[in-house]
């Protein structure tokens, strides 16, 4: 009959899950990208990146570690 008759239901579900997860991974990369403008076909893969400026005043400094608490030793009378 048709070519889809050769696949079982679980093989079709596996192939569908593979395609959907691949597209989801690609969309995750695109949305997390720092590219401001992406042109694909007519620009033949052009990407304009927007990198945030880091000032020396605006850098985060690590928090100081708390000093250990020293308890006096218990002495018996």
Biopython code that builds the backbone (N, CA, C, O; Angstrom):
import numpy as np
from Bio.PDB.StructureBuilder import StructureBuilder

atoms = [
    (1, "UNK", "N", (0.833, -1.175, 0.000)),
    (1, "UNK", "CA", (0.000, 0.000, 0.000)),
    (1, "UNK", "C", (0.880, 1.242, 0.000)),
    (1, "UNK", "O", (1.489, 1.576, -1.016)),
    (2, "UNK", "N", (0.947, 1.934, 1.154)),
    (2, "UNK", "CA", (1.789, 3.119, 1.230)),
    (2, "UNK", "C", (3.062, 2.818, 1.998)),
    (2, "UNK", "O", (3.208, 1.747, 2.586)),
    (3, "UNK", "N", (3.969, 3.760, 1.987)),
    (3, "UNK", "CA", (5.231, 3.550, 2.682)),
    (3, "UNK", "C", (5.073, 3.646, 4.203)),
    (3, "UNK", "O", (5.891, 3.091, 4.937)),
    (4, "UNK", "N", (4.037, 4.339, 4.689)),
    (4, "UNK", "CA", (3.842, 4.452, 6.122)),
    (4, "UNK", "C", (3.284, 3.168, 6.726)),
    (4, "UNK", "O", (3.297, 3.004, 7.946)),
    (5, "UNK", "N", (2.801, 2.270, 5.901)),
    (5, "UNK", "CA", (2.285, 1.002, 6.410)),
    (5, "UNK", "C", (3.406, 0.119, 6.945)),
    (5, "UNK", "O", (3.144, -0.787, 7.736)),
    (6, "UNK", "N", (4.635, 0.357, 6.537)),
    (6, "UNK", "CA", (5.761, -0.452, 6.986)),
    (6, "UNK", "C", (6.195, -0.103, 8.412)),
    (6, "UNK", "O", (6.904, -0.887, 9.043)),
    (7, "UNK", "N", (5.781, 1.058, 8.930)),
    (7, "UNK", "CA", (6.169, 1.478, 10.274)),
    (7, "UNK", "C", (5.118, 1.042, 11.284)),
    (7, "UNK", "O", (3.919, 1.086, 11.008)),
    (8, "UNK", "N", (5.581, 0.623, 12.455)),
    (8, "UNK", "CA", (4.634, 0.325, 13.527)),
    (8, "UNK", "C", (4.341, 1.624, 14.283)),
    (8, "UNK", "O", (4.989, 2.646, 14.054)),
    (9, "UNK", "N", (3.371, 1.573, 15.174)),
    (9, "UNK", "CA", (2.958, 2.767, 15.901)),
    (9, "UNK", "C", (4.080, 3.289, 16.804)),
    (9, "UNK", "O", (4.277, 4.500, 16.897)),
    (10, "UNK", "N", (4.811, 2.400, 17.465)),
    (10, "UNK", "CA", (5.883, 2.858, 18.347)),
    (10, "UNK", "C", (7.069, 3.402, 17.562)),
    (10, "UNK", "O", (7.759, 4.295, 18.055)),
    (11, "UNK", "N", (7.330, 2.902, 16.368)),
    (11, "UNK", "CA", (8.397, 3.472, 15.534)),
    (11, "UNK", "C", (8.016, 4.865, 15.048)),
    (11, "UNK", "O", (8.859, 5.760, 14.990)),
    (12, "UNK", "N", (6.742, 5.047, 14.699)),
    (12, "UNK", "CA", (6.275, 6.364, 14.261)),
    (12, "UNK", "C", (6.320, 7.357, 15.421)),
    (12, "UNK", "O", (6.676, 8.518, 15.221)),
    (13, "UNK", "N", (5.966, 6.919, 16.626)),
    (13, "UNK", "CA", (6.017, 7.790, 17.798)),
    (13, "UNK", "C", (7.468, 8.151, 18.131)),
    (13, "UNK", "O", (7.753, 9.288, 18.508)),
    (14, "UNK", "N", (8.368, 7.205, 17.994)),
    (14, "UNK", "CA", (9.778, 7.482, 18.250)),
    (14, "UNK", "C", (10.354, 8.476, 17.255)),
    (14, "UNK", "O", (11.112, 9.369, 17.634)),
    (15, "UNK", "N", (10.000, 8.325, 15.991)),
    (15, "UNK", "CA", (10.481, 9.257, 14.969)),
    (15, "UNK", "C", (9.902, 10.648, 15.187)),
    (15, "UNK", "O", (10.598, 11.646, 15.001)),
    (16, "UNK", "N", (8.636, 10.721, 15.580)),
    (16, "UNK", "CA", (8.002, 12.013, 15.853)),
    (16, "UNK", "C", (8.647, 12.683, 17.059)),
    (16, "UNK", "O", (8.901, 13.888, 17.032)),
    (17, "UNK", "N", (8.915, 11.924, 18.113)),
    (17, "UNK", "CA", (9.566, 12.485, 19.297)),
    (17, "UNK", "C", (10.971, 12.970, 18.971)),
    (17, "UNK", "O", (11.411, 13.993, 19.497)),
    (18, "UNK", "N", (11.677, 12.248, 18.110)),
    (18, "UNK", "CA", (13.020, 12.654, 17.716)),
    (18, "UNK", "C", (12.993, 13.971, 16.952)),
    (18, "UNK", "O", (13.831, 14.840, 17.193)),
    (19, "UNK", "N", (12.051, 14.129, 16.045)),
    (19, "UNK", "CA", (11.950, 15.362, 15.262)),
    (19, "UNK", "C", (11.551, 16.530, 16.165)),
    (19, "UNK", "O", (12.118, 17.618, 16.056)),
    (20, "UNK", "N", (10.589, 16.315, 17.047)),
    (20, "UNK", "CA", (10.126, 17.393, 17.931)),
    (20, "UNK", "C", (11.232, 17.813, 18.896)),
    (20, "UNK", "O", (11.419, 19.006, 19.132)),
    (21, "UNK", "N", (11.962, 16.859, 19.454)),
    (21, "UNK", "CA", (13.036, 17.217, 20.382)),
    (21, "UNK", "C", (14.185, 17.915, 19.663)),
    (21, "UNK", "O", (14.827, 18.794, 20.238)),
    (22, "UNK", "N", (14.451, 17.540, 18.423)),
    (22, "UNK", "CA", (15.501, 18.229, 17.661)),
    (22, "UNK", "C", (15.112, 19.673, 17.378)),
    (22, "UNK", "O", (15.936, 20.579, 17.501)),
    (23, "UNK", "N", (13.862, 19.886, 17.002)),
    (23, "UNK", "CA", (13.391, 21.252, 16.769)),
    (23, "UNK", "C", (13.380, 22.058, 18.063)),
    (23, "UNK", "O", (13.695, 23.248, 18.050)),
    (24, "UNK", "N", (13.027, 21.433, 19.165)),
    (24, "UNK", "CA", (13.042, 22.114, 20.459)),
    (24, "UNK", "C", (14.449, 22.519, 20.863)),
    (24, "UNK", "O", (14.649, 23.617, 21.381)),
    (25, "UNK", "N", (15.426, 21.652, 20.634)),
    (25, "UNK", "CA", (16.812, 21.984, 20.932)),
    (25, "UNK", "C", (17.322, 23.126, 20.071)),
    (25, "UNK", "O", (18.053, 23.993, 20.548)),
    (26, "UNK", "N", (16.937, 23.126, 18.804)),
    (26, "UNK", "CA", (17.344, 24.205, 17.906)),
    (26, "UNK", "C", (16.720, 25.529, 18.329)),
    (26, "UNK", "O", (17.391, 26.561, 18.316)),
    (27, "UNK", "N", (15.447, 25.507, 18.703)),
    (27, "UNK", "CA", (14.790, 26.733, 19.158)),
    (27, "UNK", "C", (15.389, 27.235, 20.468)),
    (27, "UNK", "O", (15.480, 28.444, 20.676)),
    (28, "UNK", "N", (15.795, 26.333, 21.348)),
    (28, "UNK", "CA", (16.440, 26.735, 22.594)),
    (28, "UNK", "C", (17.751, 27.466, 22.318)),
    (28, "UNK", "O", (18.041, 28.479, 22.954)),
    (29, "UNK", "N", (18.528, 26.968, 21.393)),
    (29, "UNK", "CA", (19.789, 27.617, 21.025)),
    (29, "UNK", "C", (19.533, 28.987, 20.419)),
    (29, "UNK", "O", (20.247, 29.944, 20.719)),
    (30, "UNK", "N", (18.518, 29.086, 19.567)),
    (30, "UNK", "CA", (18.216, 30.364, 18.918)),
    (30, "UNK", "C", (17.747, 31.395, 19.940)),
    (30, "UNK", "O", (18.166, 32.551, 19.884)),
    (31, "UNK", "N", (16.881, 30.994, 20.874)),
    (31, "UNK", "CA", (16.349, 31.956, 21.835)),
    (31, "UNK", "C", (17.386, 32.354, 22.887)),
    (31, "UNK", "O", (17.294, 33.457, 23.427)),
    (32, "UNK", "N", (18.354, 31.516, 23.194)),
    (32, "UNK", "CA", (19.394, 31.853, 24.167)),
    (32, "UNK", "C", (20.563, 32.591, 23.518)),
    (32, "UNK", "O", (21.480, 33.030, 24.211)),
    (33, "UNK", "N", (20.536, 32.729, 22.206)),
    (33, "UNK", "CA", (21.628, 33.353, 21.481)),
    (33, "UNK", "C", (21.677, 34.852, 21.767)),
    (33, "UNK", "O", (20.657, 35.468, 22.077)),
    (34, "UNK", "N", (22.855, 35.422, 21.662)),
    (34, "UNK", "CA", (23.019, 36.864, 21.823)),
    (34, "UNK", "C", (22.919, 37.595, 20.499)),
    (34, "UNK", "O", (23.163, 38.800, 20.440)),
    (35, "UNK", "N", (22.568, 36.896, 19.449)),
    (35, "UNK", "CA", (22.441, 37.526, 18.142)),
    (35, "UNK", "C", (21.203, 38.414, 18.132)),
    (35, "UNK", "O", (20.115, 37.998, 18.530)),
    (36, "UNK", "N", (21.395, 39.636, 17.670)),
    (36, "UNK", "CA", (20.289, 40.581, 17.595)),
    (36, "UNK", "C", (19.510, 40.367, 16.302)),
    (36, "UNK", "O", (18.280, 40.410, 16.306)),
    (37, "UNK", "N", (20.206, 40.141, 15.211)),
    (37, "UNK", "CA", (19.589, 39.915, 13.915)),
    (37, "UNK", "C", (20.213, 38.681, 13.280)),
    (37, "UNK", "O", (21.436, 38.558, 13.214)),
    (38, "UNK", "N", (19.368, 37.773, 12.815)),
    (38, "UNK", "CA", (19.856, 36.567, 12.149)),
    (38, "UNK", "C", (19.240, 36.513, 10.757)),
    (38, "UNK", "O", (18.017, 36.523, 10.617)),
    (39, "UNK", "N", (20.072, 36.456, 9.741)),
    (39, "UNK", "CA", (19.615, 36.274, 8.373)),
    (39, "UNK", "C", (20.168, 34.944, 7.901)),
    (39, "UNK", "O", (21.348, 34.658, 8.101)),
    (40, "UNK", "N", (19.340, 34.139, 7.286)),
    (40, "UNK", "CA", (19.811, 32.798, 6.969)),
    (40, "UNK", "C", (20.045, 32.577, 5.478)),
    (40, "UNK", "O", (21.184, 32.338, 5.075)),
    (41, "UNK", "N", (19.025, 32.647, 4.661)),
    (41, "UNK", "CA", (19.176, 32.242, 3.258)),
    (41, "UNK", "C", (19.749, 33.340, 2.379)),
    (41, "UNK", "O", (20.785, 33.147, 1.743)),
    (42, "UNK", "N", (19.083, 34.496, 2.335)),
    (42, "UNK", "CA", (19.547, 35.528, 1.415)),
    (42, "UNK", "C", (20.762, 36.254, 1.964)),
    (42, "UNK", "O", (21.525, 36.831, 1.189)),
    (43, "UNK", "N", (20.965, 36.245, 3.250)),
    (43, "UNK", "CA", (22.168, 36.819, 3.835)),
    (43, "UNK", "C", (23.266, 35.783, 3.947)),
    (43, "UNK", "O", (24.391, 36.103, 4.329)),
    (44, "UNK", "N", (22.946, 34.548, 3.616)),
    (44, "UNK", "CA", (23.851, 33.403, 3.683)),
    (44, "UNK", "C", (24.525, 33.339, 5.052)),
    (44, "UNK", "O", (25.750, 33.386, 5.163)),
    (45, "UNK", "N", (23.699, 33.230, 6.087)),
    (45, "UNK", "CA", (24.063, 33.091, 7.490)),
    (45, "UNK", "C", (24.805, 34.316, 8.007)),
    (45, "UNK", "O", (26.025, 34.305, 8.171)),
    (46, "UNK", "N", (24.046, 35.355, 8.255)),
    (46, "UNK", "CA", (24.569, 36.586, 8.818)),
    (46, "UNK", "C", (24.015, 36.743, 10.226)),
    (46, "UNK", "O", (22.818, 36.562, 10.445)),
    (47, "UNK", "N", (24.864, 37.072, 11.170)),
    (47, "UNK", "CA", (24.452, 37.224, 12.563)),
    (47, "UNK", "C", (25.083, 38.486, 13.123)),
    (47, "UNK", "O", (26.301, 38.655, 13.076)),
    (48, "UNK", "N", (24.237, 39.385, 13.660)),
    (48, "UNK", "CA", (24.721, 40.593, 14.309)),
    (48, "UNK", "C", (24.621, 40.356, 15.807)),
    (48, "UNK", "O", (23.524, 40.259, 16.356)),
    (49, "UNK", "N", (25.779, 40.263, 16.469)),
    (49, "UNK", "CA", (25.800, 39.953, 17.906)),
    (49, "UNK", "C", (25.778, 41.221, 18.733)),
    (49, "UNK", "O", (26.398, 42.221, 18.370)),
    (50, "UNK", "N", (25.069, 41.179, 19.837)),
    (50, "UNK", "CA", (25.013, 42.292, 20.771)),
    (50, "UNK", "C", (25.610, 41.814, 22.086)),
    (50, "UNK", "O", (24.969, 41.080, 22.838)),
    (51, "UNK", "N", (26.840, 42.235, 22.358)),
    (51, "UNK", "CA", (27.553, 41.800, 23.555)),
    (51, "UNK", "C", (27.439, 42.899, 24.600)),
    (51, "UNK", "O", (27.767, 44.052, 24.321)),
    (52, "UNK", "N", (26.974, 42.558, 25.811)),
    (52, "UNK", "CA", (26.837, 43.595, 26.837)),
    (52, "UNK", "C", (28.192, 44.127, 27.279)),
    (52, "UNK", "O", (29.167, 43.383, 27.382)),
    (53, "UNK", "N", (28.232, 45.443, 27.540)),
    (53, "UNK", "CA", (29.463, 46.077, 28.028)),
    (53, "UNK", "C", (29.633, 45.764, 29.505)),
    (53, "UNK", "O", (28.671, 45.795, 30.273)),
    (54, "UNK", "N", (30.864, 45.461, 29.894)),
    (54, "UNK", "CA", (31.162, 45.176, 31.297)),
    (54, "UNK", "C", (32.073, 46.280, 31.809)),
    (54, "UNK", "O", (33.193, 46.450, 31.327)),
    (55, "UNK", "N", (31.579, 47.033, 32.796)),
    (55, "UNK", "CA", (32.382, 48.087, 33.409)),
    (55, "UNK", "C", (33.145, 47.517, 34.590)),
    (55, "UNK", "O", (32.726, 46.540, 35.212)),
    (56, "UNK", "N", (34.276, 48.148, 34.885)),
    (56, "UNK", "CA", (35.048, 47.682, 36.031)),
    (56, "UNK", "C", (34.303, 47.985, 37.333)),
    (56, "UNK", "O", (34.484, 47.284, 38.329)),
    (57, "UNK", "N", (33.458, 49.035, 37.328)),
    (57, "UNK", "CA", (32.690, 49.360, 38.529)),
    (57, "UNK", "C", (31.504, 48.408, 38.702)),
    (57, "UNK", "O", (31.077, 48.140, 39.825)),
    (58, "UNK", "N", (30.983, 47.908, 37.604)),
    (58, "UNK", "CA", (29.788, 47.090, 37.667)),
    (58, "UNK", "C", (30.050, 45.609, 37.860)),
    (58, "UNK", "O", (29.107, 44.821, 37.929)),
    (59, "UNK", "N", (31.306, 45.218, 37.948)),
    (59, "UNK", "CA", (31.605, 43.803, 38.122)),
    (59, "UNK", "C", (31.204, 43.351, 39.514)),
    (59, "UNK", "O", (31.356, 44.082, 40.493)),
    (60, "UNK", "N", (30.707, 42.173, 39.582)),
    (60, "UNK", "CA", (30.323, 41.634, 40.882)),
    (60, "UNK", "C", (31.544, 41.045, 41.565)),
    (60, "UNK", "O", (32.363, 40.368, 40.944)),
    (61, "UNK", "N", (31.644, 41.314, 42.829)),
    (61, "UNK", "CA", (32.761, 40.786, 43.611)),
    (61, "UNK", "C", (32.246, 39.644, 44.467)),
    (61, "UNK", "O", (31.100, 39.674, 44.917)),
    (62, "UNK", "N", (33.070, 38.649, 44.694)),
    (62, "UNK", "CA", (32.606, 37.524, 45.508)),
    (62, "UNK", "C", (32.362, 37.965, 46.952)),
    (62, "UNK", "O", (33.039, 38.844, 47.484)),
    (63, "UNK", "N", (31.371, 37.320, 47.559)),
    (63, "UNK", "CA", (31.063, 37.652, 48.945)),
    (63, "UNK", "C", (32.173, 37.121, 49.845)),
    (63, "UNK", "O", (32.715, 36.043, 49.602)),
    (64, "UNK", "N", (32.508, 37.885, 50.888)),
    (64, "UNK", "CA", (33.550, 37.385, 51.805)),
    (64, "UNK", "C", (33.024, 36.181, 52.576)),
    (64, "UNK", "O", (31.839, 36.086, 52.896)),
    (65, "UNK", "N", (33.936, 35.274, 52.860)),
    (65, "UNK", "CA", (33.553, 34.085, 53.612)),
    (65, "UNK", "C", (33.354, 34.461, 55.070)),
    (65, "UNK", "O", (34.110, 35.272, 55.605)),
    (66, "UNK", "N", (32.350, 33.888, 55.722)),
    (66, "UNK", "CA", (32.141, 34.226, 57.137)),
    (66, "UNK", "C", (33.269, 33.659, 57.990)),
    (66, "UNK", "O", (33.795, 32.579, 57.722)),
    (67, "UNK", "N", (33.619, 34.409, 59.011)),
    (67, "UNK", "CA", (34.690, 33.962, 59.898)),
    (67, "UNK", "C", (34.159, 32.857, 60.807)),
    (67, "UNK", "O", (33.004, 32.903, 61.231)),
    (68, "UNK", "N", (34.988, 31.875, 61.105)),
    (68, "UNK", "CA", (34.514, 30.791, 61.966)),
    (68, "UNK", "C", (34.293, 31.289, 63.395)),
    (68, "UNK", "O", (35.005, 32.165, 63.887)),
    (69, "UNK", "N", (33.286, 30.704, 64.042)),
    (69, "UNK", "CA", (32.979, 31.077, 65.411)),
    (69, "UNK", "C", (33.881, 30.285, 66.342)),
    (69, "UNK", "O", (33.930, 29.057, 66.276)),
    (70, "UNK", "N", (34.597, 30.994, 67.211)),
    (70, "UNK", "CA", (35.496, 30.345, 68.166)),
    (70, "UNK", "C", (34.798, 30.324, 69.508)),
    (70, "UNK", "O", (34.472, 31.376, 70.059)),
    (71, "UNK", "N", (34.563, 29.131, 70.039)),
    (71, "UNK", "CA", (33.923, 28.990, 71.330)),
    (71, "UNK", "C", (34.985, 28.709, 72.378)),
    (71, "UNK", "O", (35.935, 27.964, 72.134)),
    (72, "UNK", "N", (34.818, 29.308, 73.540)),
    (72, "UNK", "CA", (35.820, 29.052, 74.587)),
    (72, "UNK", "C", (35.731, 27.610, 75.071)),
    (72, "UNK", "O", (34.659, 27.006, 75.082)),
    (73, "UNK", "N", (36.859, 27.082, 75.462)),
    (73, "UNK", "CA", (36.910, 25.714, 75.973)),
    (73, "UNK", "C", (36.284, 25.634, 77.340)),
    (73, "UNK", "O", (36.436, 26.545, 78.154)),
    (74, "UNK", "N", (35.584, 24.556, 77.597)),
    (74, "UNK", "CA", (34.948, 24.366, 78.897)),
    (74, "UNK", "C", (35.982, 23.751, 79.849)),
    (74, "UNK", "O", (36.584, 22.717, 79.562)),
    (75, "UNK", "N", (36.159, 24.405, 80.960)),
    (75, "UNK", "CA", (37.113, 23.887, 81.965)),
    (75, "UNK", "C", (36.330, 23.461, 83.196)),
    (75, "UNK", "O", (35.362, 24.118, 83.580)),
    (76, "UNK", "N", (36.747, 22.364, 83.814)),
    (76, "UNK", "CA", (36.078, 21.913, 85.029)),
    (76, "UNK", "C", (36.757, 22.546, 86.242)),
    (76, "UNK", "O", (37.977, 22.706, 86.272)),
    (77, "UNK", "N", (35.943, 22.906, 87.250)),
    (77, "UNK", "CA", (36.527, 23.535, 88.454)),
    (77, "UNK", "C", (37.249, 22.569, 89.351)),
    (77, "UNK", "O", (37.780, 22.969, 90.387)),
]
sb = StructureBuilder()
sb.init_structure("model")
sb.init_model(0)
sb.init_chain("A")
sb.init_seg("    ")
for serial, (resi, resn, name, xyz) in enumerate(atoms, 1):
    if name == "N":
        sb.init_residue(resn, " ", resi, " ")
    sb.init_atom(name, np.array(xyz, "f"), 0.0, 1.0, " ", f" {name:<3s}", serial, name[0])
structure = sb.get_structure()
